[in-house]
Amino acid sequence: MTIWTPRITGRAGPRYLAIAERIAESIASGDLADGARLPPQRDLAHALGLSLSTVTRAYAEAERRGLVYGEVGRGTYVGGSGPADISMLFHPRTDGGMIDMTMNLPAPGDGSAILARTLTRLSQSAALETILDYRSIGDGDAHAEAGAAWIGRLGLEIPGSEVVLTIGAQHGIMVSLMATSRPGDLILAECLSYPPLKQIAQRLNLKLHPVDMDGHGLLPEALDTACRTTPARVLYCMPTLHSPTAATIPDDRRRQIAKVARRHDLTIIEDDVFGFLPEARPLPLSAIAPERSLLVTSVSKSLAPWLRVGYVRAPDNVRDAIRAAVHMSCGMQPPLMAEIARQWISDGTADRMSAWQREEAKARQAIARRILGRFPYHADPFGLHVWLPLPEPWRTEPFRMEAERRGVKVLSGDIFAVGKTPAPQAIRLALGREAGQERVIAGLKIVAGLLGGRESPGLSVV
Ligand SMILES: Cc1ncc(COP(=O)(O)O)c(C=O)c1O
């Protein structure tokens, strides 16, 4: 196979700049299309008769110019459209056909029937009139009060005046970063993190710096080192039911993290979308260090992802900036959806729905234990996902492709790697996306068969 090889003979100046310029010209002329993968650095160095370090420098220069982006373990791609292809995280469910274990969503349950009843009630309710207008994202309205009540279920007691509504937690992360950072800033994140964070950061011109974790989550010592050795003053993290590793940071470690944050005047953006799941859980970091923590959550995992209702609890000094970021990015969160969430939270429906999710998650984790039990994997008994390191000699991409060929979609671990973190040879299995447990069982059996190798005689593992 011939690789894209830039002609750089006759060009003056350093070779690495000549390559970067040829990349720019080839993109402009259409020779390199958006999304195209540049040749592996080693191959290009060989083809051009240059040292590997020259090509590495050329790619870094092209990245600095916003022409390409590098993905750990995957290569370098043309375009500023995003550091990772996260389209697989957003697609409709297809009952029948491929079993989907990519999207980390709650089981559908009877949300649509509950919604139908709520809409009927709402159509005759006076509440409708009050929400059919623009509104200022002000203090303590009924929807923010409902958000505060919902956040209270996570262990953080706050008034509605501390809550700002967003269009789900992903939007909450974006506005939190907008409110706490400036373009060019460095943001700390667990070395494996929520994939859209990478796209948000890139769009906001923020750089991510990975912080090491162990089996109990983010390491306070690693956080301290990152704060001492970099200018970063904002941390995004998932202390409860981390995705993809399923780790929950224990209480004493949370207190150490809060201490480190105070020592370095660090702002914490705490993503707590899964925090309603465990029967017992440690207090949010936002309860331990409320003066410097933003808590981002939503009803997506507990009630319904399609409501697109999220809540950000922010300390006084950043709340106005959060409101401004919400106004700028979407005008306002759709009040009709917030009203549905408010009714469910206040009349007990939300508690019943999230209790059902908890039970369903528990049942699906028990199924996973039965089927995958002989392989070492990480999961929480109440979590929605499983993090499965692959035994040698498997590599994630061939495993993902082979699983898909056999009828189950899984997520490669590399999509979670932050910055220069090596791509983990592991996959994430989301157990909630499929409506019925029988399809979860079928999907897990395919995965177990592949891992065990018994169903794959002669399969070539790269
Ligand atoms: C860790 C984490 N944070 C945030 C989100 C976004 O949630 P929402 O659907 O409310 O935007 C997700 C959804 O997959 C998630 O897994």
The ligand as an SDF file (V2000), in Angstrom:
LIG
                    3D

 16 16  0  0  0  0  0  0  0  0999 V2000
  -19.7510   10.1660   32.9550 C   0  0  0  0  0  0  0  0  0  0  0  0
  -20.7940   10.8740   32.1420 C   0  0  0  0  0  0  0  0  0  0  0  0
  -20.9680   12.1910   32.2940 N   0  0  0  0  0  0  0  0  0  0  0  0
  -21.8960   12.8590   31.5940 C   0  0  0  0  0  0  0  0  0  0  0  0
  -22.7060   12.2280   30.6870 C   0  0  0  0  0  0  0  0  0  0  0  0
  -23.6910   13.0120   29.8990 C   0  0  0  0  0  0  0  0  0  0  0  0
  -24.9800   12.8480   30.3750 O   0  0  0  0  0  0  0  0  0  0  0  0
  -26.2090   13.6050   29.7220 P   0  0  0  0  0  0  0  0  0  0  0  0
  -26.9100   12.6020   28.8650 O   0  0  0  0  0  0  0  0  0  0  0  0
  -27.0280   14.0640   30.8580 O   0  0  0  0  0  0  0  0  0  0  0  0
  -25.6800   14.7490   28.9170 O   0  0  0  0  0  0  0  0  0  0  0  0
  -22.5630   10.8520   30.4890 C   0  0  0  0  0  0  0  0  0  0  0  0
  -23.4000   10.1510   29.5110 C   0  0  0  0  0  0  0  0  0  0  0  0
  -23.0420    9.1720   28.9160 O   0  0  0  0  0  0  0  0  0  0  0  0
  -21.5790   10.1450   31.2340 C   0  0  0  0  0  0  0  0  0  0  0  0
  -21.3930    8.8400   31.0740 O   0  0  0  0  0  0  0  0  0  0  0  0
  1  2  1  0
  2  3  1  0
  2 15  2  0
  3  4  2  0
  4  5  1  0
  5  6  1  0
  5 12  2  0
  6  7  1  0
  7  8  1  0
  8  9  2  0
  8 10  1  0
  8 11  1  0
 12 13  1  0
 12 15  1  0
 13 14  2  0
 15 16  1  0
M  END
$$$$
